[in-house]
Amino acid sequence: MQRISAVPWFLGGVLAFLAVGTLAHALLLTIRRRRRDLAILKTLGFVGRQVRATVAWLAVAIVAPALLFGLPIGIAAGRWGWREFAQYLAVVPEPIAPAAGTLIVAAAVVAVANIVAAAPAQIAAHAPPATVLKTE
């Protein structure tokens, strides 16, 4: 019975790992494709802190729509799925999604996105604009 109760946590962990990897890949790819834009910003006066902040805001811009749309849709789909499953088991279907837990998850997602963005931001901040813009 304990093995069965561990399955949702394992599945959630695997999905979270895949989401973090996808976010890191998207940020690295975006930084690589937008090297020229970031180099122009650095030439216009951006310092490393501002470039890192730009990449952090990019990470937030990626996860914000996922939270705004995915969280309510996930809660609704989870409630529907639990009701269907509970009818099959002949138990009382009372799905619970506490607001405090939902807010904690949303804050944790934004925090993890900023932590993941730290490495691509550091790469973008240390790229010399002269070498990037040399081909122009």
Disulfide bonds with the S-S distance in Angstrom:
none
